[in-house]
Amino acid sequence: MLTIRSYKSDDAAELLGLFRSTVREINSVDYDPVQIGAWASEEIDIQEWHIRFAGRFAYVALLDGRIVGFADMTTDGYLDRLFVSAQHQRQGVAKTLLAKLKSDASRSGIAEISTEASITAKPFFEASGFAILRKQTVVCRGVKFTNYRMVLTMMEIE
């Protein structure tokens, strides 16, 4: 059974591993090896990774006690990370995590949720009601990437 719980500091290493493996296995369809190497870099500092979860709405998805996904959103509605393991794609994990963040946003009076979606994640966010504001080029560790600035107006989901 899928359960959602709040992020704990001792989750950081496992979530970073899940992030790296998901980017390498799933996002490699839409991004080249140089981009994947920069995005899922071994240079990511575990302490900085952990600190980014602090003071945010941050959740971990577990299936039969094993971590299969995670998501975090700032208190002003920026959805920073939403990742599901390669083995658990298209099983409702991301949808469940997003529903939890939407609930938090609604309770907190956040007017809209914004994100920067990868090419790979764009269809999920579109199906979840997000609108594309613009296609953009961003730089991560010196490498250029295409992604999409997207937004979900909370009134549309009430």
TILO-134559 format. One record per residue: x, y, z of N, C-alpha, C, O in turn. Coordinates in steps of 0.001 Angstrom, whole numbers, plus 524288, in hexadecimal, padded with zeros to 5 digits. Example, Ala and Ser with C-alpha at 12.3 -4.5 7.8 and 13.67 -1.06 7.14 Angstrom:
833867E9C681E788300C7EE6C81E78833907F31C81E788379C7F30982111832327F73681BA8835667FBDC81BE4832648001E81EBE834618047281F67
This chain:
803427FB658000080000800008000080374804E2800008075D8051C802CA801FF808BD7FCE2804E880D9A7FC878038B8111B801227FEF581206802438078C8130C803C6806C5816C28080880A4A81B7A8071C80E6B81B16804AD8088B81FEA8091E80B80824C2808B380CBC8269380E378094F826AD8119781191827FE80F1A8130D82A2781430816A782ECB81352818BD82F8B80F0D81759831DD8175D81AD3836618171882080834A98168D8220F830858186F8237E837E6813F88291F8371A8135D82BC383734818B482A5B83A4C81C1A82F99833C681960832E8833B981E12838968344581C52839FD832A08180683BCF8369081FA18413F8379681E2084431832AA81C788479E832E98191A842E282E3E81ECA845B38297B81D48843DD827398180E845CF82328816618401D829D48157283E6E82844810308421182A5B80BF48420A82861807928452B82E4A80D3184810831398093384B3982DBE8058584AC682E44800C384E5B82A438079B851BC827088044A84E8E82381800B284FD2822FB7FC1684A7482119802C18474481DA27FF7F84466820B47FB41843E681EDB7F6D884284825607FC9183FCC828907F8A98438982A757F46E8421A82AB67EFD98484682BC57F5F184C2482D5D7F20F84D5F828D17EE6384DED8299C7E9AD84DCC824247F07584EA681F8A7ED3284A1D81E897E98484AE981D4B7E4F08455F81F127EB7C840B681E5E7E83D840A0822787E3EC83F8F8213B7DF66841BE827517E54E841F882B8D7E17C845D582A427DD1C8448082A8A7D88084A95828DA7DE9784E96827B37DAA884D01823327D71B84D8A823907D25884B1181EFA7D960849A881A747D6258450381BAF7D2A1844D4819E27CE2D8414281EB97D48F83CBE820217D15483E678238A7CCC283CC5822A07C8548419D827707CDC98437E82ACE7C98D84667827877C583845958282F7C0D1849C38240A7C74884CE4820DB7C3AB8499681CFD7C09384AA481C0C7BBFB8459681ABB7C30C84272816B97C06983DCC818F37BD6483C7F816FB7B93383B5481CF27BF6C8368381EF67BD1283780823C47B9A6835C2823F17B52C83A3F8279A7BBB383B0382C7A7B8D683EDE82BFD7B45A83F2E82F767B10B841CD827BC7B43384594826F27AFF6842E78264D7AAAC8457D826887A69F83DDA825827AAA883AE1825467A5C383AC982AA97A32883AC982B0D79E5D83AB582ED17A65683A108341E7A45183EEF8378D7A4B283F0F83BCF7A276842E5835C37A7798479F838DE7A83784C64835967A6D784C5C830D37A7818507C838277A4EC85525835427A33F858A3833E27A7F0857D3835E37AC3B85C87830777A71985FD482EB27AB70862A5833157AE6386357832B87B3228643F837287ABAB866D883B877AE50862FB83E467B1F58645483F9D7B66085E3583F197B01985A318418F7B35C858E283E277B81285877840187BC738583F8391F7B72C8570B8357E7BB7585B768357F7BF7485A7B835837C429860468357B7BD9B864C0835917C124864E483A697C48F8663283A197C92D8639083EDD7C2518637A843BB7C55985EE9843C97C92A85F83845677CDA785A678420D7C76C855A58422D7CA968560F83E7A7CF40854D983FF47D3AA857C2839B87CE428580A835B87D26085DA3835267D46385F55830DC7D5BC860648395D7D491865F2839727D5EB86728836F67DB2D86431837667DEF086B9B8345C7DB4886D958323F7E03C86FA0836A27E3BB870C2835BF7E8518701783B4D7E19C8720283FC97E49886DD4842407E81586F0C845AF7EB39868F58408F7E794864D4842C47EAE186625841927F08F866FC83D117F2058664E845A57F3B4867AA845217F939862E7843587FC5885EC9845D07FC1E8637783F177FF3B85F1883CD88022C85D03840AB8063F8584A840DE8072186061843A9808B685E9A8476B80CA985B6584BC880A248575684D4F80C3885D3284DCB805B085A35851CF802E18550284F9680101851008523D801328551584AC37FF388504D848177FD8084C66847F180206847D68494B8015984E30846528069384AD98460F80B39848C484B7780CB18442284C0D80DD784C2384F5B80CAA84A8F854A780E328463B856BA80AB0842DE859A680C7E8464385543805B9842298571A8021F83CBC85534803A9838DB8578A8020983C598510F806BC8373B84F2C8087C8352F8523D80D328307F8523380E44838A9854DD80FF7837328577E814D78336485BFA813D7833FC85EEC8101682F8285C748173882BC9860B9816DD8282A8606881234825E086456810A3827A085BD6810008244085B0D80B708202C856E880CA082088854108107C81C59856A680941818D68522C8094781BF584DE78068A81D0784E55801DF81D69849DE80950820D3845D58071781EDD84079808BE81E1B83F7080D6081E0E83D1B804EC81BB383801805EB81E9D833A58032B8213C834697FF3681E0882F10805718205482A4C8036481BE1826708028581873825DE805D881BF3823CA7FE0B8181681FBC7FCDF81A9281A707FDE581EEB8195A7FC25817C08172B800BF819AC811EB801FA815C880DDB8000B8110B80E8480089817D7809B47FDDF814B1805447FC37816D18008D7FF1A81B547FF0B7FE68813877FE4180256815307F9D88059781A247FB2B808B181DA87F7EF8093F81A567FFF780AAE81EAA801A280DF68238B8037280B1F827498051D80DA38239880329805F38282A804CD802DF8271380A0B80044822CF80AEC7FE3A82AEB80D818005882A4F8129D7FDD982A25811EE7F7ED82D9E80F8C7F59B82605814137F5838255F813AA7EFD9824D8819007ED39824B2819577E86D8249181D2A7F05B8241E8225B7EE18824688268A7F242824408256D7F6EF824D482B5F7F07B824EF82FC97F41A82382834CA7F138823C9835147EC6D821FC838B47F43E820B183DCE7F20882187841F97F6268210B840FD7FAD4822CF846B17F44F8231284B177F7EB8216B8501B7F53582228850CB7F08181F258539A7F85581D1D858927F66E81E4985CC27FA7D81DB585BDB7FF2D81FED861507F8AE820F0865A47FC4181BCB867BB7FE6A81799866897FC6681C2E86AD48027E8177686CF2804F9814CC87121801A781085872E4802FA81746872BC7FD5E814A1876587F9CA812D28739C7F4C681151876327F102812F686E637F4BA8109686B727F0788141F869BA7EC0B8122A868387E7EB8193F869E47ECBA81CBC867F57E8A481DCA8622F7E98882047860B87ED6081BE385EE37E5F981CBD859407E640822358583E7E40B823138587B7DF51825CD857217E78882B4B856A37E60A82C85851417E3CD82EBF850CE7DF9082B0E84D327E6A882C5F847DB7E4FF827A7844477E595824D68447C7E97A826DB841087E1AA822E583CE27E1CB82527838667DE9C82541838967D9CE826F4834667E1518298982FFE7DEC08275D82ADA7E0BE8264182A397E561826C8827317DD21824E8821EB7DE55828D781E1C7DBF982AC381EF27D7A582A03819F87DED082DD2816227DCE982C2E813FA7D7988278C813C47D65383000812697D49282EFB810557CF5782B4D80BAB7CF808282680AF37CBF182BAA808827D39282874803CD7D404822D1804F47D59E81F85801747D573821AA809C57D72781C6B80B0D7D913819D280F787D60681633811F77D7F681BAC8106C7D1468194F814547CDE3813D38128D7CC4B812CC80DE17CBD381062816477CB7B80B0E815557C981807D2811BE7CD068048E80EBB7CB2D808CE812227D226805CF80F0B7D5EC802FB812877D9DA80125810A57DDE0802A0817987D8B57FFCC81B2E7DC19802FF81D9F7E06F800E1820867E3A18080C81C827E0A080B5781E9B7E4D580BD7824887E44F80AEA827607E81280D49826647DFB080DE082C0C7DEE1808AB82ED47DFAD8087B8330C7E1F98048082C7C7DDCC7FF4C82ECD7DE687FDE682F5C7E4337FBAF833527E5CB7FF2F82B6E7E74F7FE0A82B8D7ECE98015E82FA67EFAB7FF65832817F2FF8065982FFA7EE56809C0833FA7F09C807DF839737EF23807BC83CF37F26E8066E83A2D7EA358048783F457E87C7FF78840B37EB497FEB78453A7ECBB7FC0783CF37EC107F72483DFF7EEE47F84083FEB7F46C7F591843667F65F7FC2F83DAC7F6EF7FDA783F617FC357FF98845007FC1B7FE2E8481A7FF7F802CD846577F846804C184BB07F7D08005C84F827F6878004C853E17F8887FCB584DEA7F3397F833851407F2047F4FE852537F6E77F32F856B47F7BE7F44F84E5C7FA167F17184EF77FEFD7F438852DD8028F7F1B78563E804E27F95785264802FC7FC6285613806217FBD485B9F804067FB1785F52807017FC3185C2A7FEDE7FBBE861547FC6F7F66D863B97FD967F60B8684E7FEFF7F263860A07FCFC7ED17862827FDFA7EC728643B803A47EA6186870804B37EE37860FA807437EDDB8623380CDD7F1008670980E527EF98869DD811F27F539867F980B827F8BF86C4D80CBC7F77087152809CA7FA148754980A737F363871278068E7F1D8875CC803A07F56A8771A7FF107F59487B937FD4E7F83B873467FD2B7FBAC874157F8A77F849874617F3C47F542870CD7F2AE7F8CA878A27F0D07F56D8798F7EC4A7F6D4876377E7977F36D874D07E47F7FBDA874EC7E70A7FD6E871AF7E2A28024D86E927E3FB8057D870217E73A802C186A247E16180762866D67E1D580A588675D7DCB180818866C97D87B80F5F868777DD1481291868DB7D85D816DD864BC7D8928184D862D67DCBF818D88636B7D40881D2485FAA7D3BA82030860907CEB981E70863577CB35824B285E387CE77827C285E0A7C9B28281A858497C83F82B448555F7CA65824CE856B47C493824428512E7C3338280684FA47BEDD828C88527E7BB1182A5184B1F7BF8782DA6848F87BB6982A52847927B6AD82588847517B70682CDC846B07B25282A1A844D37ADA88271F83FD97AF09822AB83F207AD618299183C787B20B82748837747B38C82273838237B6F281E99835577B6448229E83BD57BA9781E5683C917BE54819F28400A7BC45815AE840127BE7D81AE6842EC7B81F816FE846987B616811AA844157B53080DC18465C7B6CF8114383F807B2AF80C1383D2E7B1E18092D83C0C7B6FF8046B83CB37B74480C0383A5A7BB0E80988839667C0208073883E6E7C249802BE83E7F7C40880A3B8429B7C22C808538478A7C452803CF849B97C1168001884BDA7C34680414849387BBEF7FFB284AF27B8AC7FAC6847E57BA067F69284A2E7BA837FB42842C27BAA37F6BF83F7E7BC027F4AE840C57C1757F02B83FA57C2AF7F7FD843207C4B87F67A8448F7CA0D7F46584A217CA647F37984C1D7CEAC7F3A584CA87C5E97F146851D57C5D77F5048566B7C58D7F34D85AEA7C59A7FA0E855677C53F7FDDA859A67C4D27FDD985BD07BF457FD30858E87BB7F7FE97860E97BED27FF07863807B9C2804B9865047B8DD80785866627BC878065F864C27B40180BAF866567B2A480BDF86C447B24A808E686EA57AF5B80F5E86EA17B5498104A8743E7B4D181443875467B088813A7878E07AD6781862872077B06D81C51872A57AC588201086DFA7AC458210D86B717B03C8220F86CFD7A7A78266C8695E7A70582B4C86C8E7A82D82BAC871117A68D82F0A86A437AAF9833A486D4B7AC698388E869F47AC3B83858865267AC5083CEF86C9E7ABFD8420386A117AC578446786BA27B18A844D8870447B2C1845EF867C07B49584866868AF7B9A784DD08662E7B99584EF2862D97B64E85118867CD7BD3185664865B07BD83857178630C7C2C8855F9865547C6DD858F385E3C7C2A285A0685B2F7C75C85F9C859317C6F7860ED856407C365862DC85ACB7CAA08685D859387CAAB86AFA85A1E7C56186DFE856E07C380869BD85E9C7C30586C2E8602D7BE1E869DA85DD07B93786BD885EBC7B4F0865A585AC37B9BC8633E8581D7B54685DBE85A4A7B46A85AC585AFA7B82285C6A85B5D7AF748574585D807AE2785331859297ADBB8543B854EA7ABB984E8385A637AFB284A09856D17AF998453A859C37ADBF844BA85E767AEA3841B8857007AB3283C8C8591B7AA13838DD8571C7AE43838DA8527A7AF8D835B385AB37B06483168859167B3C382CEA85CE07B30982D2C860597AFB8828D085C3E7B6198241785F547B56E82273861BE7BA98821C285F047BE7F821D7866DB7BA9381FA6869957BF19819C6868C57BEB98175086A467BADF81784866577C2D2811F9864FA7C2C280F65866D97C7C8811F8867907CBC880A46867A07C78080776869977CC0D8020F867147CC637FF90865F17C87080060866457D1297FB1A8645B7D2477F87F868637D5C57FA40869537DA257F45286AC47D3DA7F15D86E7B7D7007EDBF86B657DA897EAA08683C7D8B27EE2A86C507DF947EB4C869307E3637E566869977E2CB7E2AB865CE7E3F17E35486E007E10F7DDAC86E7B7E0497DBAA86A5A7DC807D7358689B7DCEB7DEF6868CE7D8D07DD67865067D4D87DCC285F867D6FD7DA6385C367D46E7DED685E7B7DBAB7DE74859297DDB67DAC1858BC7E2567D9F88547A7E46D7D87A85D1A7E3F57D4F985CEA7E87F7CFBD85A8E7E70B7CC4D85A167EA5F
